């Protein structure tokens, strides 16, 4: 196990990374989010997403959530990078 600066404990081989893009509608306001979540399967992603939304909107009443994209992250080690950002 490895502890990082965000108080998250990582267990190698137990979880996968998932990209989740979703939209939150609260009344007339609409926010788009993109998250990288750790989970074993899509059910685990759903649970992690619910936790994230509860933390982001702690006092919200009714929220409409639309998941736009959900995909497992593939190995990025050999991916070519073109741009100014350093991966």
N, CA and C atoms as an extended XYZ file, in Angstrom:
261
Properties=species:S:1:pos:R:3:atomname:S:1:resname:S:1:resid:I:1 pbc="F F F"
N         0.834       -1.191        0.000 N   UNK     1
C         0.000        0.000        0.000 CA  UNK     1
C         0.871        1.243        0.000 C   UNK     1
N         0.344        2.273       -0.627 N   UNK     2
C         1.069        3.522       -0.713 CA  UNK     2
C         0.119        4.641       -0.318 C   UNK     2
N         0.563        5.536        0.542 N   UNK     3
C        -0.243        6.677        0.965 CA  UNK     3
C         0.270        7.899        0.233 C   UNK     3
N        -0.635        8.657       -0.393 N   UNK     4
C        -0.202        9.876       -1.069 CA  UNK     4
C        -0.658       11.094       -0.265 C   UNK     4
N        -0.383       12.278       -0.777 N   UNK     5
C        -0.694       13.515       -0.075 CA  UNK     5
C        -2.166       13.847        0.031 C   UNK     5
N        -3.036       13.046       -0.600 N   UNK     6
C        -4.474       13.341       -0.573 CA  UNK     6
C        -5.226       12.408        0.354 C   UNK     6
N        -4.531       11.754        1.266 N   UNK     7
C        -5.148       10.834        2.219 CA  UNK     7
C        -5.916        9.704        1.535 C   UNK     7
N        -5.404        9.244        0.415 N   UNK     8
C        -5.990        8.116       -0.297 CA  UNK     8
C        -5.007        6.965       -0.221 C   UNK     8
N        -5.475        5.807        0.138 N   UNK     9
C        -4.620        4.636        0.198 CA  UNK     9
C        -4.803        3.845       -1.092 C   UNK     9
N        -3.694        3.583       -1.788 N   UNK    10
C        -3.716        2.855       -3.047 CA  UNK    10
C        -3.242        1.442       -2.794 C   UNK    10
N        -3.994        0.472       -3.218 N   UNK    11
C        -3.596       -0.928       -3.161 CA  UNK    11
C        -3.358       -1.388       -4.588 C   UNK    11
N        -2.124       -1.743       -4.892 N   UNK    12
C        -1.794       -2.134       -6.249 CA  UNK    12
C        -2.589       -3.353       -6.682 C   UNK    12
N        -3.142       -3.263       -7.891 N   UNK    13
C        -3.869       -4.381       -8.468 CA  UNK    13
C        -5.315       -4.511       -8.031 C   UNK    13
N        -5.778       -3.681       -7.098 N   UNK    14
C        -7.131       -3.848       -6.603 CA  UNK    14
C        -8.157       -2.982       -7.332 C   UNK    14
N        -7.721       -1.886       -7.949 N   UNK    15
C        -8.653       -0.970       -8.588 CA  UNK    15
C        -8.128       -0.541       -9.944 C   UNK    15
N        -9.041       -0.063      -10.753 N   UNK    16
C        -8.703        0.510      -12.047 CA  UNK    16
C        -9.080        1.978      -12.027 C   UNK    16
N        -8.487        2.732      -12.927 N   UNK    17
C        -8.847        4.132      -13.068 CA  UNK    17
C        -9.937        4.252      -14.127 C   UNK    17
N       -10.897        5.104      -13.859 N   UNK    18
C       -12.025        5.315      -14.767 CA  UNK    18
C       -12.186        6.810      -15.008 C   UNK    18
N       -12.426        7.178      -16.245 N   UNK    19
C       -12.760        8.560      -16.583 CA  UNK    19
C       -14.280        8.669      -16.595 C   UNK    19
N       -14.786        9.639      -15.864 N   UNK    20
C       -16.230        9.865      -15.802 CA  UNK    20
C       -16.490       11.332      -16.125 C   UNK    20
N       -17.270       11.560      -17.152 N   UNK    21
C       -17.708       12.908      -17.503 CA  UNK    21
C       -19.200       12.971      -17.207 C   UNK    21
N       -19.594       13.975      -16.441 N   UNK    22
C       -21.003       14.059      -16.065 CA  UNK    22
C       -21.461       15.503      -15.940 C   UNK    22
N       -22.774       15.686      -16.000 N   UNK    23
C       -23.401       17.001      -15.894 CA  UNK    23
C       -24.300       16.999      -14.670 C   UNK    23
N       -24.197       18.073      -13.877 N   UNK    24
C       -25.037       18.239      -12.698 CA  UNK    24
C       -25.957       19.435      -12.943 C   UNK    24
N       -27.252       19.206      -12.809 N   UNK    25
C       -28.227       20.285      -12.924 CA  UNK    25
C       -28.889       20.483      -11.569 C   UNK    25
N       -28.781       21.725      -11.096 N   UNK    26
C       -29.386       22.096       -9.818 CA  UNK    26
C       -30.208       23.353      -10.064 C   UNK    26
N       -31.510       23.180      -10.107 N   UNK    27
C       -32.372       24.311      -10.457 CA  UNK    27
C       -32.083       24.741      -11.882 C   UNK    27
N       -31.737       26.027      -12.065 N   UNK    28
C       -31.430       26.537      -13.405 CA  UNK    28
C       -29.931       26.513      -13.706 C   UNK    28
N       -29.115       26.068      -12.754 N   UNK    29
C       -27.661       26.002      -12.958 CA  UNK    29
C       -27.250       24.637      -13.474 C   UNK    29
N       -26.269       24.662      -14.368 N   UNK    30
C       -25.771       23.419      -14.966 CA  UNK    30
C       -24.247       23.442      -14.935 C   UNK    30
N       -23.632       22.372      -14.403 N   UNK    31
C       -22.179       22.280      -14.309 CA  UNK    31
C       -21.715       20.982      -14.949 C   UNK    31
N       -20.640       21.064      -15.719 N   UNK    32
C       -20.058       19.883      -16.358 CA  UNK    32
C       -18.793       19.509      -15.589 C   UNK    32
N       -18.599       18.222      -15.328 N   UNK    33
C       -17.465       17.737      -14.550 CA  UNK    33
C       -16.746       16.619      -15.304 C   UNK    33
N       -15.448       16.515      -15.075 N   UNK    34
C       -14.643       15.427      -15.598 CA  UNK    34
C       -13.795       14.918      -14.438 C   UNK    34
N       -13.924       13.638      -14.114 N   UNK    35
C       -13.242       13.071      -12.958 CA  UNK    35
C       -12.496       11.803      -13.319 C   UNK    35
N       -11.455       11.545      -12.577 N   UNK    36
C       -10.717       10.294      -12.656 CA  UNK    36
C       -10.964        9.582      -11.331 C   UNK    36
N       -11.653        8.446      -11.384 N   UNK    37
C       -12.044        7.728      -10.175 CA  UNK    37
C       -11.398        6.349      -10.134 C   UNK    37
N       -11.187        5.835       -8.939 N   UNK    38
C       -10.660        4.489       -8.746 CA  UNK    38
C       -11.790        3.566       -8.347 C   UNK    38
N       -11.908        2.451       -9.050 N   UNK    39
C       -12.938        1.465       -8.729 CA  UNK    39
C       -12.603        0.149       -9.407 C   UNK    39
N       -13.173       -0.927       -8.887 N   UNK    40
C       -12.941       -2.251       -9.457 CA  UNK    40
C       -13.808       -2.509      -10.686 C   UNK    40
N       -15.017       -1.922      -10.709 N   UNK    41
C       -15.962       -2.176      -11.786 CA  UNK    41
C       -16.934       -0.998      -11.891 C   UNK    41
N       -17.828       -1.007      -12.890 N   UNK    42
C       -18.770        0.118      -13.037 CA  UNK    42
C       -19.631        0.378      -11.794 C   UNK    42
N       -19.981       -0.661      -11.038 N   UNK    43
C       -20.750       -0.436       -9.807 CA  UNK    43
C       -19.928        0.352       -8.793 C   UNK    43
N       -18.642        0.040       -8.712 N   UNK    44
C       -17.749        0.787       -7.824 CA  UNK    44
C       -17.581        2.219       -8.274 C   UNK    44
N       -17.582        2.445       -9.591 N   UNK    45
C       -17.497        3.804      -10.129 CA  UNK    45
C       -18.728        4.595       -9.706 C   UNK    45
N       -19.886        3.960       -9.797 N   UNK    46
C       -21.137        4.632       -9.399 CA  UNK    46
C       -21.068        5.072       -7.943 C   UNK    46
N       -20.584        4.195       -7.071 N   UNK    47
C       -20.473        4.527       -5.658 CA  UNK    47
C       -19.476        5.662       -5.428 C   UNK    47
N       -18.322        5.600       -6.125 N   UNK    48
C       -17.317        6.653       -5.989 CA  UNK    48
C       -17.853        7.985       -6.508 C   UNK    48
N       -18.623        7.934       -7.588 N   UNK    49
C       -19.205        9.147       -8.148 CA  UNK    49
C       -20.220        9.760       -7.181 C   UNK    49
N       -21.031        8.945       -6.564 N   UNK    50
C       -22.001        9.447       -5.584 CA  UNK    50
C       -21.277       10.131       -4.426 C   UNK    50
N       -20.189        9.524       -3.948 N   UNK    51
C       -19.403       10.142       -2.872 CA  UNK    51
C       -18.839       11.492       -3.306 C   UNK    51
N       -18.317       11.544       -4.540 N   UNK    52
C       -17.753       12.792       -5.051 CA  UNK    52
C       -18.822       13.878       -5.142 C   UNK    52
N       -19.991       13.528       -5.651 N   UNK    53
C       -21.067       14.513       -5.797 CA  UNK    53
C       -21.546       14.992       -4.423 C   UNK    53
N       -21.655       14.086       -3.475 N   UNK    54
C       -22.065       14.492       -2.116 CA  UNK    54
C       -21.053       15.439       -1.492 C   UNK    54
N       -19.769       15.216       -1.747 N   UNK    55
C       -18.728       16.103       -1.215 CA  UNK    55
C       -18.748       17.465       -1.914 C   UNK    55
N       -19.008       17.465       -3.211 N   UNK    56
C       -19.018       18.703       -3.998 CA  UNK    56
C       -20.269       19.548       -3.743 C   UNK    56
N       -21.400       18.895       -3.490 N   UNK    57
C       -22.676       19.578       -3.282 CA  UNK    57
C       -23.285       19.148       -1.947 C   UNK    57
N       -22.654       19.476       -0.818 N   UNK    58
C       -23.112       18.946        0.475 CA  UNK    58
C       -24.493       19.440        0.918 C   UNK    58
N       -24.862       20.643        0.519 N   UNK    59
C       -26.135       21.209        0.977 CA  UNK    59
C       -27.213       21.198       -0.101 C   UNK    59
N       -26.939       20.513       -1.190 N   UNK    60
C       -27.887       20.507       -2.309 CA  UNK    60
C       -29.105       19.656       -1.977 C   UNK    60
N       -30.215       20.113       -2.452 N   UNK    61
C       -31.436       19.316       -2.330 CA  UNK    61
C       -31.498       18.328       -3.474 C   UNK    61
N       -32.311       18.623       -4.462 N   UNK    62
C       -32.493       17.740       -5.617 CA  UNK    62
C       -31.468       18.082       -6.704 C   UNK    62
N       -30.761       17.069       -7.189 N   UNK    63
C       -29.807       17.236       -8.281 CA  UNK    63
C       -30.164       16.271       -9.403 C   UNK    63
N       -30.019       16.725      -10.630 N   UNK    64
C       -30.152       15.857      -11.796 CA  UNK    64
C       -28.743       15.562      -12.283 C   UNK    64
N       -28.364       14.300      -12.359 N   UNK    65
C       -27.030       13.891      -12.779 CA  UNK    65
C       -27.152       13.114      -14.088 C   UNK    65
N       -26.372       13.527      -15.095 N   UNK    66
C       -26.322       12.812      -16.361 CA  UNK    66
C       -24.876       12.414      -16.624 C   UNK    66
N       -24.616       11.124      -16.720 N   UNK    67
C       -23.280       10.643      -17.048 CA  UNK    67
C       -23.149       10.661      -18.557 C   UNK    67
N       -22.178       11.433      -19.043 N   UNK    68
C       -21.956       11.604      -20.472 CA  UNK    68
C       -20.973       10.556      -20.987 C   UNK    68
N       -19.961       10.242      -20.178 N   UNK    69
C       -18.931        9.284      -20.596 CA  UNK    69
C       -18.429        8.520      -19.385 C   UNK    69
N       -18.243        7.220      -19.561 N   UNK    70
C       -17.674        6.352      -18.532 CA  UNK    70
C       -16.790        5.339      -19.253 C   UNK    70
N       -15.489        5.414      -18.996 N   UNK    71
C       -14.590        4.454      -19.636 CA  UNK    71
C       -13.384        4.182      -18.756 C   UNK    71
N       -12.923        2.953      -18.834 N   UNK    72
C       -11.729        2.557      -18.095 CA  UNK    72
C       -10.513        3.169      -18.772 C   UNK    72
N        -9.546        3.598      -17.980 N   UNK    73
C        -8.315        4.179      -18.504 CA  UNK    73
C        -7.384        3.051      -18.917 C   UNK    73
N        -6.911        3.120      -20.142 N   UNK    74
C        -5.951        2.141      -20.639 CA  UNK    74
C        -4.555        2.571      -20.218 C   UNK    74
N        -3.599        1.688      -20.346 N   UNK    75
C        -2.203        2.001      -20.040 CA  UNK    75
C        -1.727        3.126      -20.948 C   UNK    75
N        -1.196        4.195      -20.373 N   UNK    76
C        -0.784        5.353      -21.151 CA  UNK    76
C         0.732        5.434      -21.335 C   UNK    76
N         1.480        4.436      -20.897 N   UNK    77
C         2.934        4.484      -20.913 CA  UNK    77
C         3.556        4.732      -22.267 C   UNK    77
N         3.026        4.150      -23.342 N   UNK    78
C         3.618        4.280      -24.663 CA  UNK    78
C         2.905        5.308      -25.543 C   UNK    78
N         2.054        6.106      -24.959 N   UNK    79
C         1.287        7.068      -25.724 CA  UNK    79
C         2.162        8.257      -26.106 C   UNK    79
N         2.157        8.623      -27.380 N   UNK    80
C         2.920        9.791      -27.843 CA  UNK    80
C         2.201       11.051      -27.409 C   UNK    80
N         2.961       12.072      -27.020 N   UNK    81
C         2.374       13.312      -26.535 CA  UNK    81
C         2.826       14.458      -27.421 C   UNK    81
N         1.897       15.257      -27.898 N   UNK    82
C         2.225       16.433      -28.683 CA  UNK    82
C         1.506       17.615      -28.062 C   UNK    82
N         2.258       18.548      -27.517 N   UNK    83
C         1.652       19.718      -26.885 CA  UNK    83
C         2.591       20.334      -25.867 C   UNK    83
N         2.111       21.362      -25.197 N   UNK    84
C         2.933       22.080      -24.243 CA  UNK    84
C         2.938       21.458      -22.861 C   UNK    84
N         1.902       20.712      -22.524 N   UNK    85
C         1.797       20.143      -21.180 CA  UNK    85
C         2.723       18.941      -21.050 C   UNK    85
N         3.243       18.760      -19.875 N   UNK    86
C         4.101       17.602      -19.599 CA  UNK    86
C         3.293       16.592      -18.834 C   UNK    86
N         3.145       15.358      -19.360 N   UNK    87
C         2.315       14.365      -18.676 CA  UNK    87
C         2.948       13.901      -17.375 C   UNK    87
